[in-house]
């Protein structure tokens, strides 16, 4: 039993955080000039894994307990996953980024810190789903669930939060009036998150492929955009 519990702890704890941490480092290392300090990237990650999660849970419970009208024919679970979760989670993940200090204000930094916050959020979320999987199907179910979420939900959270970070750093750099503002990028992040949750909720092969493509495509764009902005002059 001790061995099983140890394997479970490693699979859930290490498995849930290892992938997101490596992805956060991957995004951060796309920069060649003025790379962000590990401490600050770690703080953004920690915010996503702790404060953002707690706030999201509290706000989601408040919304669920309130008399918010639901579309006819839509279950409470689907309403929560497709409407409530994207709106609440993207707001809480982005909130902590407002206090991240940046010596050299560069647009790509917002992508780096935003992705880190999203990946931290996904790491804690992976633990929750990993524990649930263990209770239902044991260790093999944990490995499958955590592994799958690492390459789907984690990348989705990184991509969506990176958009919000990008918007916040645009405003810091004085480019907030060019193109979409913070509200516009927040809306785009919520829409991206919602589309992914729709695909995941359908539980069909074709929607799974669509969700996977959305997550990987979004994360690839973030990495590419960091490299492009790193080569461009700041505003």
C-alpha positions in Angstrom: 0.0 0.0 0.0 2.8 2.4 0.8 4.3 1.8 -2.7 1.0 2.4 -4.3 0.5 5.6 -2.4 4.0 6.8 -3.3 3.4 6.1 -7.0 0.1 7.9 -6.8 1.7 11.0 -5.1 4.5 11.1 -7.7 2.1 10.6 -10.6 -0.3 13.3 -9.4 2.1 15.8 -7.9 5.2 15.5 -10.1 3.2 14.7 -13.2 0.8 17.6 -12.8 3.5 20.2 -12.4 6.4 18.9 -14.5 4.9 19.5 -17.9 3.6 23.0 -17.1 6.9 24.0 -15.6 8.8 22.8 -18.7 6.4 24.6 -20.9 6.8 27.8 -18.9 10.6 27.5 -19.3 10.2 26.9 -23.0 8.2 30.1 -23.6 10.5 32.1 -21.4 13.6 30.8 -23.3 12.2 31.9 -26.7 13.6 35.3 -25.8 17.3 36.0 -26.6 17.5 39.5 -25.2 16.4 40.6 -21.7 15.1 37.2 -20.7 12.7 37.4 -17.7 14.2 36.4 -14.3 13.2 33.0 -13.2 12.0 34.4 -9.9 9.4 36.6 -11.6 8.3 33.9 -14.0 8.0 31.6 -11.0 5.9 34.1 -9.1 3.5 34.4 -12.1 3.4 30.6 -12.2 2.7 30.5 -8.4 -0.1 33.0 -8.7 -1.8 30.9 -11.3 -1.4 27.8 -9.2 -2.6 29.3 -6.0 -4.3 32.7 -5.8 -6.0 32.5 -9.2 -7.3 29.0 -8.5 -8.8 30.0 -5.1 -10.4 33.1 -6.6 -11.8 31.2 -9.5 -13.4 28.6 -7.2 -15.0 31.3 -5.0 -16.3 33.3 -7.9 -17.6 30.2 -9.7 -19.5 29.2 -6.6 -20.9 32.7 -6.2 -22.1 32.7 -9.8 -23.5 29.2 -9.5 -25.4 30.2 -6.4 -26.8 33.3 -7.9 -29.8 33.6 -10.1 -27.8 33.8 -13.4 -30.2 32.7 -16.2 -29.0 29.7 -18.2 -29.8 29.1 -21.9 -32.8 26.7 -22.3 -31.7 23.1 -22.9 -28.2 23.7 -21.6 -27.2 21.7 -18.5 -25.6 23.3 -15.5 -22.4 21.4 -16.0 -22.1 22.6 -19.7 -23.1 26.2 -18.7 -20.3 26.2 -16.0 -17.7 24.7 -18.4 -18.4 26.8 -21.4 -19.6 30.2 -20.0 -18.7 30.5 -16.3 -15.3 28.9 -16.2 -13.7 30.8 -19.1 -15.0 34.2 -17.9 -13.9 33.6 -14.3 -10.7 31.8 -14.8 -9.2 34.2 -17.4 -10.1 37.1 -15.1 -8.4 35.6 -12.1 -5.3 34.4 -14.0 -4.8 37.8 -15.5 -5.4 39.7 -12.2 -2.1 38.7 -10.6 -0.1 39.9 -13.6 -0.9 43.5 -12.8 1.6 43.2 -9.9 4.4 41.6 -11.8 7.3 44.2 -12.0 9.2 44.4 -15.2 12.5 46.4 -15.5 12.4 46.4 -19.4 8.9 46.8 -20.6 8.7 44.7 -23.8 5.5 43.3 -25.3 6.8 39.7 -25.4 7.2 39.8 -21.6 3.4 39.9 -21.2 3.2 36.7 -23.3 5.8 35.0 -21.1 4.2 36.0 -17.8 0.7 35.3 -19.0 1.6 31.9 -20.2 3.4 31.2 -16.9 0.2 32.1 -14.9 -1.9 30.0 -17.1 0.4 27.0 -16.8 0.4 27.4 -13.0 -3.3 27.3 -13.0 -3.4 24.2 -15.2 -0.9 22.4 -12.9 -3.2 22.7 -9.9 -6.2 21.8 -12.0 -4.3 18.7 -13.1 -4.0 17.6 -9.5 -7.7 17.9 -9.0 -8.5 15.9 -12.0 -5.7 13.4 -11.2 -7.1 12.7 -7.8 -10.6 12.2 -9.3 -9.1 9.8 -11.8 -7.4 7.8 -9.1 -10.6 7.4 -7.2 -12.3 6.2 -10.3 -9.8 4.1 -12.0 -6.6 3.8 -10.0 -3.0 4.7 -11.1 -3.4 3.9 -14.8 -6.3 6.4 -15.0 -4.1 9.0 -13.3 -1.3 8.6 -15.8 -3.7 8.9 -18.7 -5.6 11.8 -17.3 -2.6 13.9 -16.2 -0.6 13.1 -19.4 -3.5 14.0 -21.6 -4.3 17.2 -19.8 -0.6 18.3 -19.9 -0.8 18.5 -23.7 -4.3 19.9 -24.0 -5.7 21.9 -21.1 -2.2 23.1 -20.0 -1.4 24.5 -23.4 -4.9 26.0 -23.6 -4.5 27.8 -20.3 -1.1 29.1 -21.4 -2.4 30.4 -24.7 -5.4 32.2 -23.3 -3.6 33.8 -20.4 -0.8 34.9 -22.7 -3.3 37.0 -24.6 -4.2 38.9 -21.4 -0.6 39.3 -20.4 0.1 40.7 -23.9 -2.7 43.2 -23.6 -1.5 44.4 -20.2 2.1 44.8 -21.4 0.8 46.7 -24.5 -0.8 49.2 -22.1 2.4 49.5 -20.0 4.4 50.2 -23.2 1.9 52.9 -24.3 0.5 50.9 -27.1 -2.9 50.3 -25.5 -4.7 52.5 -28.1 -3.4 50.4 -31.0 -5.7 47.6 -32.1 -7.6 45.6 -29.4 -7.5 46.9 -25.8 -7.3 44.9 -22.6 -11.0 44.2 -22.8 -10.7 42.9 -26.4 -7.8 40.6 -25.6 -9.7 39.4 -22.5 -12.7 38.6 -24.7 -10.4 36.7 -27.1 -9.0 34.7 -24.3 -12.4 33.8 -23.0 -13.6 32.8 -26.5 -10.5 30.6 -27.0 -11.1 29.0 -23.6 -14.8 28.5 -24.3 -14.2 26.9 -27.7 -11.8 24.5 -26.2 -14.2 23.5 -23.4 -17.0 23.0 -26.0 -14.8 20.6 -27.9 -13.8 18.8 -24.7 -17.3 18.5 -23.4 -18.6 16.9 -26.6 -16.4 13.8 -26.0 -16.1 12.9 -29.6 -13.0 12.0 -31.6 -13.4 14.9 -34.0 -13.9 17.4 -31.2 -11.0 16.1 -29.3 -8.8 16.6 -32.4 -10.2 20.1 -32.8 -9.5 20.9 -29.1 -6.0 19.5 -29.3 -5.3 21.5 -32.5 -6.6 24.6 -30.8 -4.4 24.2 -27.7 -1.2 23.3 -29.6 -1.9 26.0 -32.3 -2.4 28.6 -29.6 0.7 27.7 -27.7 2.8 27.6 -30.9 1.6 31.1 -31.8 2.6 32.3 -28.3 6.1 30.9 -28.7 6.5 32.3 -32.3 5.2 35.7 -31.2 7.7 35.9 -28.4 10.5 35.3 -30.8 9.1 37.8 -33.3 8.7 40.6 -30.8 12.1 39.8 -29.3 13.6 40.8 -32.6 11.5 43.9 -33.0 12.1 47.3 -31.5 9.9 48.2 -28.5 7.1 50.8 -28.8 
